[in-house]
Amino acid sequence: MDIYAQKGKSIPRKTIVIILELLLIWLSCWIMFQRGGDVIAGWLGIANSSGATARRTILFIFSIIVFLRMSFMMLVLLKRRMPWAEVISVPVAFAVYYVGFPLLALPVDRPIDGVDYLGIFIFAAGSFINTCSELQRHFWKKAPAHKGRLYTEGLFRYSMHINYFGDLLWVSGYAILTRNWYAALIPALLAVLFIFFNIPLLDAHLRSKYKADFDAYAGRTRKFIPFIY
């Protein structure tokens, strides 16, 4: 089944996703700023650093930014129907960011330094690339003259899936802020999912819909990482 070909608002399903993500953000707050950190650290047998308030605050701000951007994307920019399977899979995926990264940062007790500022920059750059590219396509598609045409302009000139590249960047920024090497597995896994699942699935839909226009676009544009791949 081609999920990209099915149009629909799916408001009840999107509402459930938003509620579940809010619960995850509350859980993140409980872990980082309330007694949840001690509880979870006790279960896992790890330390719960008491001097990492700045790091945890930045991670929590990251989560709020991601939640607001993703909610806007679902409610305004996402035109396809959301299947019921995504009502579960989307919150599970975002639990890795909202809860997983704070858990990885629990034992970390070091001041914010240059590496963290790099992580903040990468997170901000990825957030901008993801949202800006989606907005550019959204407004272009609204023009009657562009109906039924393949969008290849704006940031999508540099990568066929520049929005996914933005996702990979902001997740990498998140991971850097934890200062835990295990966190690197999360953006690595995300890249694998994009390259071997999401991108081939979407490419098949776009090739079926736009035919020669898609082939021409694919022939002159990097698939995922600008100037590289």
Biotite code that builds the C-alpha atoms (Angstrom):
import biotite.structure as struc

atoms = struc.array([
    struc.Atom([0.000, 0.000, 0.000], chain_id="A", res_id=1, res_name="MET", atom_name="CA", element="C"),
    struc.Atom([1.345, 3.426, -1.011], chain_id="A", res_id=2, res_name="ASP", atom_name="CA", element="C"),
    struc.Atom([0.779, 5.555, 2.092], chain_id="A", res_id=3, res_name="ILE", atom_name="CA", element="C"),
    struc.Atom([2.046, 8.655, 0.286], chain_id="A", res_id=4, res_name="TYR", atom_name="CA", element="C"),
    struc.Atom([-0.792, 8.460, -2.248], chain_id="A", res_id=5, res_name="ALA", atom_name="CA", element="C"),
    struc.Atom([-3.547, 8.534, 0.378], chain_id="A", res_id=6, res_name="GLN", atom_name="CA", element="C"),
    struc.Atom([-4.772, 12.025, 1.245], chain_id="A", res_id=7, res_name="LYS", atom_name="CA", element="C"),
    struc.Atom([-6.600, 12.911, 4.445], chain_id="A", res_id=8, res_name="GLY", atom_name="CA", element="C"),
    struc.Atom([-6.478, 15.126, 7.539], chain_id="A", res_id=9, res_name="LYS", atom_name="CA", element="C"),
    struc.Atom([-6.552, 12.272, 10.105], chain_id="A", res_id=10, res_name="SER", atom_name="CA", element="C"),
    struc.Atom([-7.260, 14.785, 12.897], chain_id="A", res_id=11, res_name="ILE", atom_name="CA", element="C"),
    struc.Atom([-8.255, 12.212, 15.582], chain_id="A", res_id=12, res_name="PRO", atom_name="CA", element="C"),
    struc.Atom([-5.102, 10.189, 14.960], chain_id="A", res_id=13, res_name="ARG", atom_name="CA", element="C"),
    struc.Atom([-2.861, 13.238, 14.948], chain_id="A", res_id=14, res_name="LYS", atom_name="CA", element="C"),
    struc.Atom([-4.497, 14.440, 18.172], chain_id="A", res_id=15, res_name="THR", atom_name="CA", element="C"),
    struc.Atom([-3.686, 11.132, 19.864], chain_id="A", res_id=16, res_name="ILE", atom_name="CA", element="C"),
    struc.Atom([-0.065, 11.400, 18.716], chain_id="A", res_id=17, res_name="VAL", atom_name="CA", element="C"),
    struc.Atom([0.207, 14.931, 20.128], chain_id="A", res_id=18, res_name="ILE", atom_name="CA", element="C"),
    struc.Atom([-1.266, 13.852, 23.479], chain_id="A", res_id=19, res_name="ILE", atom_name="CA", element="C"),
    struc.Atom([1.133, 10.909, 23.715], chain_id="A", res_id=20, res_name="LEU", atom_name="CA", element="C"),
    struc.Atom([4.089, 13.153, 22.900], chain_id="A", res_id=21, res_name="GLU", atom_name="CA", element="C"),
    struc.Atom([3.021, 15.611, 25.607], chain_id="A", res_id=22, res_name="LEU", atom_name="CA", element="C"),
    struc.Atom([3.022, 12.721, 28.080], chain_id="A", res_id=23, res_name="LEU", atom_name="CA", element="C"),
    struc.Atom([6.534, 11.815, 26.945], chain_id="A", res_id=24, res_name="LEU", atom_name="CA", element="C"),
    struc.Atom([7.713, 15.390, 27.475], chain_id="A", res_id=25, res_name="ILE", atom_name="CA", element="C"),
    struc.Atom([6.209, 15.346, 30.971], chain_id="A", res_id=26, res_name="TRP", atom_name="CA", element="C"),
    struc.Atom([8.090, 12.083, 31.602], chain_id="A", res_id=27, res_name="LEU", atom_name="CA", element="C"),
    struc.Atom([11.284, 13.743, 30.375], chain_id="A", res_id=28, res_name="SER", atom_name="CA", element="C"),
    struc.Atom([10.742, 16.617, 32.807], chain_id="A", res_id=29, res_name="CYS", atom_name="CA", element="C"),
    struc.Atom([10.106, 14.176, 35.665], chain_id="A", res_id=30, res_name="TRP", atom_name="CA", element="C"),
    struc.Atom([13.339, 12.338, 34.884], chain_id="A", res_id=31, res_name="ILE", atom_name="CA", element="C"),
    struc.Atom([15.574, 15.391, 34.488], chain_id="A", res_id=32, res_name="MET", atom_name="CA", element="C"),
    struc.Atom([14.204, 17.826, 37.069], chain_id="A", res_id=33, res_name="PHE", atom_name="CA", element="C"),
    struc.Atom([12.169, 15.825, 39.597], chain_id="A", res_id=34, res_name="GLN", atom_name="CA", element="C"),
    struc.Atom([12.599, 12.604, 41.545], chain_id="A", res_id=35, res_name="ARG", atom_name="CA", element="C"),
    struc.Atom([12.332, 10.496, 38.405], chain_id="A", res_id=36, res_name="GLY", atom_name="CA", element="C"),
    struc.Atom([16.056, 10.808, 37.830], chain_id="A", res_id=37, res_name="GLY", atom_name="CA", element="C"),
    struc.Atom([16.840, 9.143, 41.150], chain_id="A", res_id=38, res_name="ASP", atom_name="CA", element="C"),
    struc.Atom([14.220, 6.453, 40.564], chain_id="A", res_id=39, res_name="VAL", atom_name="CA", element="C"),
    struc.Atom([15.440, 5.562, 37.074], chain_id="A", res_id=40, res_name="ILE", atom_name="CA", element="C"),
    struc.Atom([19.110, 5.778, 38.065], chain_id="A", res_id=41, res_name="ALA", atom_name="CA", element="C"),
    struc.Atom([18.395, 3.344, 40.894], chain_id="A", res_id=42, res_name="GLY", atom_name="CA", element="C"),
    struc.Atom([16.709, 0.913, 38.529], chain_id="A", res_id=43, res_name="TRP", atom_name="CA", element="C"),
    struc.Atom([19.553, 1.097, 36.015], chain_id="A", res_id=44, res_name="LEU", atom_name="CA", element="C"),
    struc.Atom([22.346, 1.133, 38.567], chain_id="A", res_id=45, res_name="GLY", atom_name="CA", element="C"),
    struc.Atom([23.873, 4.364, 37.245], chain_id="A", res_id=46, res_name="ILE", atom_name="CA", element="C"),
    struc.Atom([24.698, 7.728, 38.780], chain_id="A", res_id=47, res_name="ALA", atom_name="CA", element="C"),
    struc.Atom([22.286, 10.649, 38.634], chain_id="A", res_id=48, res_name="ASN", atom_name="CA", element="C"),
    struc.Atom([24.428, 13.746, 38.296], chain_id="A", res_id=49, res_name="SER", atom_name="CA", element="C"),
    struc.Atom([23.294, 16.664, 40.417], chain_id="A", res_id=50, res_name="SER", atom_name="CA", element="C"),
    struc.Atom([25.358, 19.341, 38.685], chain_id="A", res_id=51, res_name="GLY", atom_name="CA", element="C"),
    struc.Atom([24.095, 19.152, 35.108], chain_id="A", res_id=52, res_name="ALA", atom_name="CA", element="C"),
    struc.Atom([21.144, 21.544, 35.282], chain_id="A", res_id=53, res_name="THR", atom_name="CA", element="C"),
    struc.Atom([22.268, 23.581, 32.263], chain_id="A", res_id=54, res_name="ALA", atom_name="CA", element="C"),
    struc.Atom([22.682, 20.483, 30.089], chain_id="A", res_id=55, res_name="ARG", atom_name="CA", element="C"),
    struc.Atom([19.297, 19.116, 31.099], chain_id="A", res_id=56, res_name="ARG", atom_name="CA", element="C"),
    struc.Atom([17.646, 22.479, 30.511], chain_id="A", res_id=57, res_name="THR", atom_name="CA", element="C"),
    struc.Atom([19.046, 22.602, 26.973], chain_id="A", res_id=58, res_name="ILE", atom_name="CA", element="C"),
    struc.Atom([17.877, 19.047, 26.296], chain_id="A", res_id=59, res_name="LEU", atom_name="CA", element="C"),
    struc.Atom([14.402, 19.933, 27.546], chain_id="A", res_id=60, res_name="PHE", atom_name="CA", element="C"),
    struc.Atom([14.313, 23.049, 25.348], chain_id="A", res_id=61, res_name="ILE", atom_name="CA", element="C"),
    struc.Atom([15.311, 20.836, 22.421], chain_id="A", res_id=62, res_name="PHE", atom_name="CA", element="C"),
    struc.Atom([12.338, 18.588, 23.186], chain_id="A", res_id=63, res_name="SER", atom_name="CA", element="C"),
    struc.Atom([9.918, 21.525, 23.305], chain_id="A", res_id=64, res_name="ILE", atom_name="CA", element="C"),
    struc.Atom([11.227, 22.836, 19.975], chain_id="A", res_id=65, res_name="ILE", atom_name="CA", element="C"),
    struc.Atom([10.918, 19.411, 18.356], chain_id="A", res_id=66, res_name="VAL", atom_name="CA", element="C"),
    struc.Atom([7.403, 18.941, 19.721], chain_id="A", res_id=67, res_name="PHE", atom_name="CA", element="C"),
    struc.Atom([6.231, 22.324, 18.412], chain_id="A", res_id=68, res_name="LEU", atom_name="CA", element="C"),
    struc.Atom([7.801, 21.788, 14.987], chain_id="A", res_id=69, res_name="ARG", atom_name="CA", element="C"),
    struc.Atom([6.457, 18.262, 14.598], chain_id="A", res_id=70, res_name="MET", atom_name="CA", element="C"),
    struc.Atom([2.965, 19.265, 15.758], chain_id="A", res_id=71, res_name="SER", atom_name="CA", element="C"),
    struc.Atom([2.935, 22.074, 13.192], chain_id="A", res_id=72, res_name="PHE", atom_name="CA", element="C"),
    struc.Atom([4.141, 19.676, 10.527], chain_id="A", res_id=73, res_name="MET", atom_name="CA", element="C"),
    struc.Atom([1.441, 17.118, 11.303], chain_id="A", res_id=74, res_name="MET", atom_name="CA", element="C"),
    struc.Atom([-1.438, 19.575, 11.573], chain_id="A", res_id=75, res_name="LEU", atom_name="CA", element="C"),
    struc.Atom([-0.516, 21.992, 8.769], chain_id="A", res_id=76, res_name="VAL", atom_name="CA", element="C"),
    struc.Atom([2.052, 20.548, 6.381], chain_id="A", res_id=77, res_name="LEU", atom_name="CA", element="C"),
    struc.Atom([1.257, 16.823, 6.314], chain_id="A", res_id=78, res_name="LEU", atom_name="CA", element="C"),
    struc.Atom([-1.314, 16.261, 3.562], chain_id="A", res_id=79, res_name="LYS", atom_name="CA", element="C"),
    struc.Atom([-1.300, 12.471, 3.421], chain_id="A", res_id=80, res_name="ARG", atom_name="CA", element="C"),
    struc.Atom([-3.469, 10.249, 5.553], chain_id="A", res_id=81, res_name="ARG", atom_name="CA", element="C"),
    struc.Atom([-1.869, 9.060, 8.800], chain_id="A", res_id=82, res_name="MET", atom_name="CA", element="C"),
    struc.Atom([-2.399, 5.293, 9.226], chain_id="A", res_id=83, res_name="PRO", atom_name="CA", element="C"),
    struc.Atom([-3.246, 3.924, 12.657], chain_id="A", res_id=84, res_name="TRP", atom_name="CA", element="C"),
    struc.Atom([0.123, 2.167, 12.797], chain_id="A", res_id=85, res_name="ALA", atom_name="CA", element="C"),
    struc.Atom([1.817, 5.585, 12.966], chain_id="A", res_id=86, res_name="GLU", atom_name="CA", element="C"),
    struc.Atom([-0.269, 6.512, 16.013], chain_id="A", res_id=87, res_name="VAL", atom_name="CA", element="C"),
    struc.Atom([1.954, 4.029, 17.844], chain_id="A", res_id=88, res_name="ILE", atom_name="CA", element="C"),
    struc.Atom([5.179, 4.131, 15.829], chain_id="A", res_id=89, res_name="SER", atom_name="CA", element="C"),
    struc.Atom([5.582, 7.931, 15.843], chain_id="A", res_id=90, res_name="VAL", atom_name="CA", element="C"),
    struc.Atom([5.381, 8.368, 19.659], chain_id="A", res_id=91, res_name="PRO", atom_name="CA", element="C"),
    struc.Atom([7.628, 5.320, 20.118], chain_id="A", res_id=92, res_name="VAL", atom_name="CA", element="C"),
    struc.Atom([10.218, 6.898, 17.813], chain_id="A", res_id=93, res_name="ALA", atom_name="CA", element="C"),
    struc.Atom([10.026, 10.256, 19.559], chain_id="A", res_id=94, res_name="PHE", atom_name="CA", element="C"),
    struc.Atom([10.273, 8.577, 22.962], chain_id="A", res_id=95, res_name="ALA", atom_name="CA", element="C"),
    struc.Atom([13.867, 7.838, 21.951], chain_id="A", res_id=96, res_name="VAL", atom_name="CA", element="C"),
    struc.Atom([14.487, 11.603, 21.724], chain_id="A", res_id=97, res_name="TYR", atom_name="CA", element="C"),
    struc.Atom([12.280, 12.937, 24.529], chain_id="A", res_id=98, res_name="TYR", atom_name="CA", element="C"),
    struc.Atom([13.148, 10.209, 27.055], chain_id="A", res_id=99, res_name="VAL", atom_name="CA", element="C"),
    struc.Atom([16.103, 8.253, 25.661], chain_id="A", res_id=100, res_name="GLY", atom_name="CA", element="C"),
    struc.Atom([18.486, 11.193, 25.368], chain_id="A", res_id=101, res_name="PHE", atom_name="CA", element="C"),
    struc.Atom([17.729, 12.468, 28.918], chain_id="A", res_id=102, res_name="PRO", atom_name="CA", element="C"),
    struc.Atom([18.361, 8.957, 30.262], chain_id="A", res_id=103, res_name="LEU", atom_name="CA", element="C"),
    struc.Atom([21.713, 8.828, 28.488], chain_id="A", res_id=104, res_name="LEU", atom_name="CA", element="C"),
    struc.Atom([22.598, 12.223, 29.976], chain_id="A", res_id=105, res_name="ALA", atom_name="CA", element="C"),
    struc.Atom([21.670, 11.263, 33.560], chain_id="A", res_id=106, res_name="LEU", atom_name="CA", element="C"),
    struc.Atom([25.192, 10.318, 34.734], chain_id="A", res_id=107, res_name="PRO", atom_name="CA", element="C"),
    struc.Atom([26.934, 13.130, 32.843], chain_id="A", res_id=108, res_name="VAL", atom_name="CA", element="C"),
    struc.Atom([28.359, 15.814, 35.120], chain_id="A", res_id=109, res_name="ASP", atom_name="CA", element="C"),
    struc.Atom([30.406, 18.284, 33.108], chain_id="A", res_id=110, res_name="ARG", atom_name="CA", element="C"),
    struc.Atom([29.957, 21.965, 32.285], chain_id="A", res_id=111, res_name="PRO", atom_name="CA", element="C"),
    struc.Atom([28.756, 23.140, 28.893], chain_id="A", res_id=112, res_name="ILE", atom_name="CA", element="C"),
    struc.Atom([31.749, 23.521, 26.576], chain_id="A", res_id=113, res_name="ASP", atom_name="CA", element="C"),
    struc.Atom([32.646, 23.928, 22.916], chain_id="A", res_id=114, res_name="GLY", atom_name="CA", element="C"),
    struc.Atom([31.455, 20.450, 21.959], chain_id="A", res_id=115, res_name="VAL", atom_name="CA", element="C"),
    struc.Atom([28.036, 21.251, 23.396], chain_id="A", res_id=116, res_name="ASP", atom_name="CA", element="C"),
    struc.Atom([27.874, 24.544, 21.513], chain_id="A", res_id=117, res_name="TYR", atom_name="CA", element="C"),
    struc.Atom([28.618, 22.575, 18.350], chain_id="A", res_id=118, res_name="LEU", atom_name="CA", element="C"),
    struc.Atom([25.723, 20.276, 19.209], chain_id="A", res_id=119, res_name="GLY", atom_name="CA", element="C"),
    struc.Atom([23.430, 23.271, 19.714], chain_id="A", res_id=120, res_name="ILE", atom_name="CA", element="C"),
    struc.Atom([24.470, 24.668, 16.332], chain_id="A", res_id=121, res_name="PHE", atom_name="CA", element="C"),
    struc.Atom([23.882, 21.330, 14.577], chain_id="A", res_id=122, res_name="ILE", atom_name="CA", element="C"),
    struc.Atom([20.477, 20.992, 16.241], chain_id="A", res_id=123, res_name="PHE", atom_name="CA", element="C"),
    struc.Atom([19.498, 24.528, 15.193], chain_id="A", res_id=124, res_name="ALA", atom_name="CA", element="C"),
    struc.Atom([20.765, 24.017, 11.637], chain_id="A", res_id=125, res_name="ALA", atom_name="CA", element="C"),
    struc.Atom([18.896, 20.739, 11.275], chain_id="A", res_id=126, res_name="GLY", atom_name="CA", element="C"),
    struc.Atom([15.687, 22.222, 12.672], chain_id="A", res_id=127, res_name="SER", atom_name="CA", element="C"),
    struc.Atom([15.933, 25.138, 10.237], chain_id="A", res_id=128, res_name="PHE", atom_name="CA", element="C"),
    struc.Atom([16.666, 22.928, 7.226], chain_id="A", res_id=129, res_name="ILE", atom_name="CA", element="C"),
    struc.Atom([13.829, 20.546, 8.021], chain_id="A", res_id=130, res_name="ASN", atom_name="CA", element="C"),
    struc.Atom([11.138, 23.144, 8.681], chain_id="A", res_id=131, res_name="THR", atom_name="CA", element="C"),
    struc.Atom([12.273, 25.662, 6.063], chain_id="A", res_id=132, res_name="CYS", atom_name="CA", element="C"),
    struc.Atom([12.370, 23.055, 3.291], chain_id="A", res_id=133, res_name="SER", atom_name="CA", element="C"),
    struc.Atom([8.903, 21.806, 4.223], chain_id="A", res_id=134, res_name="GLU", atom_name="CA", element="C"),
    struc.Atom([7.510, 25.359, 4.261], chain_id="A", res_id=135, res_name="LEU", atom_name="CA", element="C"),
    struc.Atom([9.092, 26.186, 0.903], chain_id="A", res_id=136, res_name="GLN", atom_name="CA", element="C"),
    struc.Atom([7.446, 23.142, -0.658], chain_id="A", res_id=137, res_name="ARG", atom_name="CA", element="C"),
    struc.Atom([4.130, 23.845, 1.093], chain_id="A", res_id=138, res_name="HIS", atom_name="CA", element="C"),
    struc.Atom([3.807, 27.392, -0.259], chain_id="A", res_id=139, res_name="PHE", atom_name="CA", element="C"),
    struc.Atom([5.020, 26.375, -3.737], chain_id="A", res_id=140, res_name="TRP", atom_name="CA", element="C"),
    struc.Atom([2.427, 23.587, -3.930], chain_id="A", res_id=141, res_name="LYS", atom_name="CA", element="C"),
    struc.Atom([-0.379, 25.997, -2.983], chain_id="A", res_id=142, res_name="LYS", atom_name="CA", element="C"),
    struc.Atom([0.028, 27.951, -6.240], chain_id="A", res_id=143, res_name="ALA", atom_name="CA", element="C"),
    struc.Atom([-2.561, 26.747, -8.810], chain_id="A", res_id=144, res_name="PRO", atom_name="CA", element="C"),
    struc.Atom([0.060, 26.855, -11.578], chain_id="A", res_id=145, res_name="ALA", atom_name="CA", element="C"),
    struc.Atom([2.120, 24.231, -9.723], chain_id="A", res_id=146, res_name="HIS", atom_name="CA", element="C"),
    struc.Atom([-0.668, 21.680, -9.278], chain_id="A", res_id=147, res_name="LYS", atom_name="CA", element="C"),
    struc.Atom([0.506, 18.193, -10.188], chain_id="A", res_id=148, res_name="GLY", atom_name="CA", element="C"),
    struc.Atom([4.133, 19.237, -10.603], chain_id="A", res_id=149, res_name="ARG", atom_name="CA", element="C"),
    struc.Atom([7.208, 17.885, -8.832], chain_id="A", res_id=150, res_name="LEU", atom_name="CA", element="C"),
    struc.Atom([8.844, 20.352, -6.442], chain_id="A", res_id=151, res_name="TYR", atom_name="CA", element="C"),
    struc.Atom([12.594, 20.628, -7.069], chain_id="A", res_id=152, res_name="THR", atom_name="CA", element="C"),
    struc.Atom([13.356, 24.166, -5.909], chain_id="A", res_id=153, res_name="GLU", atom_name="CA", element="C"),
    struc.Atom([14.498, 25.867, -2.693], chain_id="A", res_id=154, res_name="GLY", atom_name="CA", element="C"),
    struc.Atom([16.552, 23.644, -0.430], chain_id="A", res_id=155, res_name="LEU", atom_name="CA", element="C"),
    struc.Atom([15.381, 20.620, -2.405], chain_id="A", res_id=156, res_name="PHE", atom_name="CA", element="C"),
    struc.Atom([17.809, 21.696, -5.144], chain_id="A", res_id=157, res_name="ARG", atom_name="CA", element="C"),
    struc.Atom([20.643, 20.423, -2.964], chain_id="A", res_id=158, res_name="TYR", atom_name="CA", element="C"),
    struc.Atom([19.134, 17.101, -1.924], chain_id="A", res_id=159, res_name="SER", atom_name="CA", element="C"),
    struc.Atom([16.072, 15.136, -2.996], chain_id="A", res_id=160, res_name="MET", atom_name="CA", element="C"),
    struc.Atom([15.324, 14.479, 0.662], chain_id="A", res_id=161, res_name="HIS", atom_name="CA", element="C"),
    struc.Atom([16.767, 17.578, 2.290], chain_id="A", res_id=162, res_name="ILE", atom_name="CA", element="C"),
    struc.Atom([14.056, 17.460, 4.965], chain_id="A", res_id=163, res_name="ASN", atom_name="CA", element="C"),
    struc.Atom([15.323, 14.042, 6.064], chain_id="A", res_id=164, res_name="TYR", atom_name="CA", element="C"),
    struc.Atom([18.866, 15.415, 6.124], chain_id="A", res_id=165, res_name="PHE", atom_name="CA", element="C"),
    struc.Atom([17.615, 18.155, 8.461], chain_id="A", res_id=166, res_name="GLY", atom_name="CA", element="C"),
    struc.Atom([16.112, 15.462, 10.685], chain_id="A", res_id=167, res_name="ASP", atom_name="CA", element="C"),
    struc.Atom([19.440, 13.647, 10.829], chain_id="A", res_id=168, res_name="LEU", atom_name="CA", element="C"),
    struc.Atom([21.217, 16.865, 11.828], chain_id="A", res_id=169, res_name="LEU", atom_name="CA", element="C"),
    struc.Atom([18.924, 17.865, 14.678], chain_id="A", res_id=170, res_name="TRP", atom_name="CA", element="C"),
    struc.Atom([18.921, 14.326, 16.063], chain_id="A", res_id=171, res_name="VAL", atom_name="CA", element="C"),
    struc.Atom([22.733, 14.369, 15.906], chain_id="A", res_id=172, res_name="SER", atom_name="CA", element="C"),
    struc.Atom([22.769, 17.664, 17.804], chain_id="A", res_id=173, res_name="GLY", atom_name="CA", element="C"),
    struc.Atom([20.542, 16.116, 20.458], chain_id="A", res_id=174, res_name="TYR", atom_name="CA", element="C"),
    struc.Atom([22.932, 13.162, 20.740], chain_id="A", res_id=175, res_name="ALA", atom_name="CA", element="C"),
    struc.Atom([25.997, 15.386, 21.119], chain_id="A", res_id=176, res_name="ILE", atom_name="CA", element="C"),
    struc.Atom([24.402, 17.231, 24.058], chain_id="A", res_id=177, res_name="LEU", atom_name="CA", element="C"),
    struc.Atom([24.130, 14.005, 26.049], chain_id="A", res_id=178, res_name="THR", atom_name="CA", element="C"),
    struc.Atom([27.963, 13.617, 25.949], chain_id="A", res_id=179, res_name="ARG", atom_name="CA", element="C"),
    struc.Atom([27.349, 9.883, 25.993], chain_id="A", res_id=180, res_name="ASN", atom_name="CA", element="C"),
    struc.Atom([28.943, 7.801, 23.228], chain_id="A", res_id=181, res_name="TRP", atom_name="CA", element="C"),
    struc.Atom([26.004, 5.390, 23.192], chain_id="A", res_id=182, res_name="TYR", atom_name="CA", element="C"),
    struc.Atom([23.836, 8.260, 21.952], chain_id="A", res_id=183, res_name="ALA", atom_name="CA", element="C"),
    struc.Atom([25.668, 8.134, 18.606], chain_id="A", res_id=184, res_name="ALA", atom_name="CA", element="C"),
    struc.Atom([23.797, 4.910, 17.844], chain_id="A", res_id=185, res_name="LEU", atom_name="CA", element="C"),
    struc.Atom([20.523, 6.841, 17.555], chain_id="A", res_id=186, res_name="ILE", atom_name="CA", element="C"),
    struc.Atom([21.382, 9.139, 14.607], chain_id="A", res_id=187, res_name="PRO", atom_name="CA", element="C"),
    struc.Atom([23.301, 6.232, 13.038], chain_id="A", res_id=188, res_name="ALA", atom_name="CA", element="C"),
    struc.Atom([20.176, 4.069, 13.163], chain_id="A", res_id=189, res_name="LEU", atom_name="CA", element="C"),
    struc.Atom([18.075, 6.953, 11.850], chain_id="A", res_id=190, res_name="LEU", atom_name="CA", element="C"),
    struc.Atom([20.407, 7.328, 8.859], chain_id="A", res_id=191, res_name="ALA", atom_name="CA", element="C"),
    struc.Atom([20.087, 3.606, 8.119], chain_id="A", res_id=192, res_name="VAL", atom_name="CA", element="C"),
    struc.Atom([16.280, 3.819, 8.263], chain_id="A", res_id=193, res_name="LEU", atom_name="CA", element="C"),
    struc.Atom([16.249, 6.811, 5.930], chain_id="A", res_id=194, res_name="PHE", atom_name="CA", element="C"),
    struc.Atom([18.656, 5.296, 3.391], chain_id="A", res_id=195, res_name="ILE", atom_name="CA", element="C"),
    struc.Atom([17.250, 1.771, 3.276], chain_id="A", res_id=196, res_name="PHE", atom_name="CA", element="C"),
    struc.Atom([13.546, 2.290, 4.078], chain_id="A", res_id=197, res_name="PHE", atom_name="CA", element="C"),
    struc.Atom([12.032, 5.784, 3.993], chain_id="A", res_id=198, res_name="ASN", atom_name="CA", element="C"),
    struc.Atom([13.874, 7.125, 0.950], chain_id="A", res_id=199, res_name="ILE", atom_name="CA", element="C"),
    struc.Atom([13.338, 4.060, -1.308], chain_id="A", res_id=200, res_name="PRO", atom_name="CA", element="C"),
    struc.Atom([9.647, 3.969, -0.327], chain_id="A", res_id=201, res_name="LEU", atom_name="CA", element="C"),
    struc.Atom([9.120, 7.654, -1.095], chain_id="A", res_id=202, res_name="LEU", atom_name="CA", element="C"),
    struc.Atom([11.192, 7.483, -4.283], chain_id="A", res_id=203, res_name="ASP", atom_name="CA", element="C"),
    struc.Atom([9.003, 4.655, -5.582], chain_id="A", res_id=204, res_name="ALA", atom_name="CA", element="C"),
    struc.Atom([5.912, 6.801, -4.993], chain_id="A", res_id=205, res_name="HIS", atom_name="CA", element="C"),
    struc.Atom([7.434, 9.885, -6.627], chain_id="A", res_id=206, res_name="LEU", atom_name="CA", element="C"),
    struc.Atom([8.681, 7.910, -9.644], chain_id="A", res_id=207, res_name="ARG", atom_name="CA", element="C"),
    struc.Atom([5.223, 6.415, -10.132], chain_id="A", res_id=208, res_name="SER", atom_name="CA", element="C"),
    struc.Atom([3.555, 9.826, -9.879], chain_id="A", res_id=209, res_name="LYS", atom_name="CA", element="C"),
    struc.Atom([5.969, 12.096, -11.769], chain_id="A", res_id=210, res_name="TYR", atom_name="CA", element="C"),
    struc.Atom([7.708, 9.590, -14.088], chain_id="A", res_id=211, res_name="LYS", atom_name="CA", element="C"),
    struc.Atom([10.235, 11.326, -16.395], chain_id="A", res_id=212, res_name="ALA", atom_name="CA", element="C"),
    struc.Atom([10.284, 14.499, -14.282], chain_id="A", res_id=213, res_name="ASP", atom_name="CA", element="C"),
    struc.Atom([11.357, 12.468, -11.268], chain_id="A", res_id=214, res_name="PHE", atom_name="CA", element="C"),
    struc.Atom([14.038, 10.619, -13.230], chain_id="A", res_id=215, res_name="ASP", atom_name="CA", element="C"),
    struc.Atom([15.468, 13.925, -14.479], chain_id="A", res_id=216, res_name="ALA", atom_name="CA", element="C"),
    struc.Atom([15.461, 15.335, -10.940], chain_id="A", res_id=217, res_name="TYR", atom_name="CA", element="C"),
    struc.Atom([17.120, 12.190, -9.572], chain_id="A", res_id=218, res_name="ALA", atom_name="CA", element="C"),
    struc.Atom([19.765, 12.358, -12.273], chain_id="A", res_id=219, res_name="GLY", atom_name="CA", element="C"),
    struc.Atom([20.980, 15.826, -11.308], chain_id="A", res_id=220, res_name="ARG", atom_name="CA", element="C"),
    struc.Atom([20.401, 15.938, -7.529], chain_id="A", res_id=221, res_name="THR", atom_name="CA", element="C"),
    struc.Atom([22.033, 14.236, -4.560], chain_id="A", res_id=222, res_name="ARG", atom_name="CA", element="C"),
    struc.Atom([19.672, 11.839, -2.851], chain_id="A", res_id=223, res_name="LYS", atom_name="CA", element="C"),
    struc.Atom([20.200, 12.601, 0.852], chain_id="A", res_id=224, res_name="PHE", atom_name="CA", element="C"),
    struc.Atom([23.339, 14.484, 1.936], chain_id="A", res_id=225, res_name="ILE", atom_name="CA", element="C"),
    struc.Atom([24.015, 17.639, -0.132], chain_id="A", res_id=226, res_name="PRO", atom_name="CA", element="C"),
    struc.Atom([27.132, 17.455, -2.343], chain_id="A", res_id=227, res_name="PHE", atom_name="CA", element="C"),
    struc.Atom([27.970, 13.964, -1.023], chain_id="A", res_id=228, res_name="ILE", atom_name="CA", element="C"),
    struc.Atom([25.209, 11.345, -1.430], chain_id="A", res_id=229, res_name="TYR", atom_name="CA", element="C"),
])
